[in-house]
Amino acid sequence: MNNGRQVNGNIPPYFIPRPEFIHQLKILRVPQLSEVRNVLEPALRESFNEANVSVVPCPDLRESPFFLGAPGLNGETTIMEVGGTQFLHPAEPDMSKSWDLRRLIEQFCTTPSSFVIGASRALRTFHSEVATNFIYRRRNGRTNGEVTNNSYFNFMNDNGQCESDLVTNSDRVTCDLYGNFFLCEGSPGDVLKVHAKGRQTDTNFPTIIKEALQESYESSCIGLGGTFVIKNGKVKNMIRRPRFDGVAPNEYIYDTYAPVVAVGTILSKETLTTYHPDYLGPNGEPTRQRLHQLQESDITTEHFHTFTYNGVRAGGHFINDSTPDDIEYEGYFNLAVRLFRVDAPFFRETIL
């Protein structure tokens, strides 16, 4: 069905821009944490001088060195991807591609409160690379709940200097153009602890984890969300210029010294394939008695944004570390149970 080939000899897949709001839901495979630990540790040991992965009770992530909004990464674990990278490319970004994360939480989540971390964009604040970190609490289970926001907006100011602002405004929980988020109740519980020192490959830390998942779970989609801290060394961050003048490079890469905190998501698949709900049987599987309408969109396999808290106002889109001999990572991750794909730039539909 891929690459423009015809299906059943006469019905080709078609690639459709979708102006209306749509979403897909995928139930992810959720192995035991101990099983994932056995997948990740050998891969990391091939890429770092030292590497250990263990299943541990999550430390209180509200404390140093993370300073996140909730203590843990458990409870209705969900990954949500909004928009897409295609929305980043036009010289004049489409300002209508903006989503209120509170409304998405109300639509997709059922828990009284949701802890949200991840990598997002904010066009209205200097084209910021946002390290998202907030809690949304419903009022009596209804809409228009309370937000406790501690997100970092990383941007280039009018003088061409990199800045990072801690934003506590409860209204600044939107996503423009593109974002990847891990949502949960923020409850304590077991998680994967990943520790690695001395990088021996050109591949970055989250990509090594992603590739290990891809190799071991080739036919399944596995999702991880969480945070890691760079305890020693330097990190390459990317931010985008506030204006697109066609002359200066759109992206600016710079180094940030440790400690640096990153938040984001990892997925083992590059495309999300689901069946239209009208074509599912009572057990959730596609029926075999009728034509299937297959829905497919692109998803981002790994996406992390960073921030600092030691007085150095810096952060951005995580690319890699720039001091492989000295680098040291410590991360905490949990498995996501489901994936929501919201308003993909392009959406393929195939009649089988």
TAMO-V383422 format. One record per run of one state. SS is the DSSP state (H for helix, E for strand, L for the rest). FROM is the first residue (numbers start at 0). TO is the last residue. If there is no record, write none. Layout:
ss={SS;SS}
from={FROM;FROM}
to={TO;TO}
This chain:
ss={L;E;L;E;L;E;L;E;L;H;E;L;E;L;E;L;H;L;E;H;L;E;L;E;L;E;L;E;L;E;L;E;L;E;L;E;L;E;L;H;L;E;L;E;L;E;L;E;L;E;L;H;E;L;E;L;E;L;E;L;E;L;E;L;E;L;E;L}
from={0;5;7;10;12;13;17;22;27;32;47;57;73;74;77;83;84;88;97;100;108;112;122;127;139;141;149;150;156;161;167;173;176;177;184;186;187;189;199;204;216;222;232;233;240;250;257;259;267;270;275;276;279;280;285;286;292;298;301;307;314;321;327;335;337;342;345;351}
to={4;6;9;11;12;16;21;26;31;46;56;72;73;76;82;83;87;96;99;107;111;121;126;138;140;148;149;155;160;166;172;175;176;183;185;186;188;198;203;215;221;231;232;239;249;256;258;266;269;274;275;278;279;284;285;291;297;300;306;313;320;326;334;336;341;344;350;351}
